[in-house]
Amino acid sequence: MGFFGAVFAALTVYWQWHASGIALAVPFVVFAAIGVAAHQVIRLPGDGIRPSERAERTITWSSIAEGIGLFIASNIVINIHRPDLLLPAMALVVGLHFLPIAFAASFRPFYVLGTGLILGAIFGVLAGPPAGGAIAGFAAAGCLWIASAIAVRRDWRSKRAAMQASPEPCA
């Protein structure tokens, strides 16, 4: 999620502000910070939070549908000559893909994440060009970054609780 947040932010900076160079790398600094935190949590002992088999299947199929949806949405937007709708369309598809995952995993924060992305897409369309793309793109990036940070924190807390609950080995 952190990586795709950076992709949304970089695409927004490029498409909406026509910036290039180092400006496009800045969002990936946020991703790197989230990645470093995730790496530290992954290295902690314990399993952390694992999705059920049903949730894993739903994640797989929902992600496949997301990829197909992004392809279809981008082609539609490009073919109707409305590039201003590209970021809102992408945010909508990504938001929709989180809803079945939230249901299968019984994980309410993914409903919030999906809703945030969908609302960002709607506000982006309603705002119209040129602000609409920036609203949708940065809303998507922010939602995904916040969700990533919360996921890392949630796994860290789970592992910490498991470590505190397990008895210390005798020397």
C-alpha positions in Angstrom: 0.0 0.0 0.0 2.8 2.4 0.8 4.4 1.8 -2.6 1.1 2.5 -4.4 0.6 5.6 -2.3 3.9 6.8 -3.7 2.9 5.9 -7.2 -0.3 7.9 -6.8 1.6 10.9 -5.4 4.3 10.8 -8.1 1.7 10.5 -10.9 -0.2 13.4 -9.4 2.9 15.5 -9.2 3.8 14.7 -12.8 0.4 14.8 -14.4 -1.1 17.7 -12.5 1.9 19.9 -11.7 4.0 18.8 -14.7 7.0 18.5 -12.3 9.9 16.2 -13.0 13.2 15.1 -11.5 13.6 15.0 -7.8 10.0 16.0 -7.2 9.0 12.6 -8.5 11.3 10.9 -6.1 10.0 12.7 -3.0 6.8 10.4 -2.6 9.1 7.4 -2.6 10.9 8.7 0.5 7.6 8.3 2.3 7.3 4.8 0.9 10.9 4.1 2.0 10.2 5.2 5.6 7.1 2.9 5.7 9.2 0.1 4.2 12.0 0.5 6.8 9.4 0.4 9.6 7.8 -2.7 8.0 11.2 -4.3 7.7 11.8 -3.8 11.4 8.5 -5.3 12.3 8.9 -8.3 10.0 12.2 -9.1 11.7 10.6 -9.3 15.1 9.9 -12.8 16.3 6.4 -14.2 15.9 3.9 -14.5 13.1 2.1 -11.3 13.5 -1.3 -11.0 11.9 -2.1 -13.5 9.2 -5.2 -13.4 7.0 -7.4 -16.4 6.9 -7.4 -18.7 3.8 -10.7 -17.2 2.7 -9.3 -13.7 3.1 -6.1 -14.6 1.2 -8.2 -15.9 -1.7 -10.3 -12.8 -1.7 -7.1 -10.6 -1.7 -5.8 -12.6 -4.7 -9.0 -12.3 -6.7 -9.7 -8.7 -5.7 -6.2 -7.7 -6.7 -6.6 -9.5 -10.1 -9.9 -7.6 -10.6 -8.2 -4.4 -9.6 -5.5 -4.8 -12.3 -8.2 -5.5 -14.9 -10.3 -2.6 -13.6 -7.3 -0.2 -13.8 -6.7 -1.3 -17.4 -10.3 -0.9 -18.4 -10.8 2.4 -16.6 -7.7 3.9 -18.0 -8.6 2.8 -21.5 -12.1 4.2 -21.2 -10.9 7.5 -19.9 -8.2 7.8 -22.6 -10.6 6.8 -25.4 -13.2 9.4 -24.4 -10.4 12.0 -24.4 -10.8 12.8 -20.7 -7.3 12.4 -19.2 -8.4 14.7 -16.3 -10.5 11.7 -15.1 -7.6 9.2 -15.0 -6.5 9.7 -11.4 -10.1 9.7 -10.1 -10.9 6.6 -12.1 -7.8 4.9 -10.7 -8.7 5.9 -7.1 -12.2 4.6 -7.6 -11.0 1.2 -8.8 -8.4 0.9 -6.0 -11.0 1.9 -3.5 -13.6 -0.6 -4.8 -11.0 -3.4 -4.6 -10.6 -3.0 -0.8 -14.4 -3.6 -0.1 -14.5 -7.3 -0.7 -11.2 -7.7 1.2 -12.7 -5.9 4.1 -15.7 -8.2 4.0 -13.8 -11.4 3.7 -11.3 -10.5 6.4 -13.9 -8.9 8.7 -11.6 -5.9 8.9 -13.4 -2.6 9.3 -10.4 -0.4 8.6 -10.4 -1.6 5.0 -14.0 -0.4 4.6 -12.7 3.0 5.8 -9.8 2.9 3.4 -12.0 1.8 0.4 -14.5 4.5 1.3 -11.7 7.2 1.6 -10.4 6.3 -1.9 -13.9 6.3 -3.4 -14.7 9.6 -1.8 -11.4 11.1 -3.1 -12.3 9.9 -6.6 -15.8 11.4 -6.3 -14.5 14.7 -5.0 -11.9 14.7 -7.8 -14.6 14.3 -10.5 -16.8 16.9 -8.9 -14.0 19.4 -8.6 -13.2 19.0 -12.3 -10.0 19.9 -14.0 -7.3 20.9 -13.1 -7.8 20.5 -9.3 -9.8 17.2 -9.6 -6.9 15.1 -10.5 -4.8 16.5 -7.7 -7.5 16.0 -5.2 -8.1 12.3 -6.2 -4.4 11.5 -6.5 -3.3 13.1 -3.3 -6.3 11.7 -1.4 -5.5 8.2 -2.7 -1.8 8.6 -1.7 -2.7 9.9 1.7 -5.2 7.1 2.4 -2.8 4.4 1.3 0.1 5.8 3.3 -2.0 6.2 6.4 -3.4 2.6 6.0 0.2 1.3 5.5 1.4 3.0 8.7 -1.6 1.7 10.6 -1.0 -1.9 9.3 2.7 -1.8 10.3 1.7 -0.5 13.8 -1.0 -3.2 14.1 1.4 -6.0 13.2 4.0 -4.5 15.6 1.5 -4.4 18.5 0.4 -8.0 17.7 4.0 -9.3 17.8 4.7 -7.2 21.0 1.7 -8.6 22.7 2.6 -12.2 21.7 6.2 -11.7 23.0 4.9 -10.3 26.4 2.4 -13.2 26.7 5.0 -15.9 26.1 7.1 -17.1 29.1 10.8 -16.2 29.0 13.1 -19.1 28.2 15.0 -20.4 31.2 18.8 -20.1 31.1 
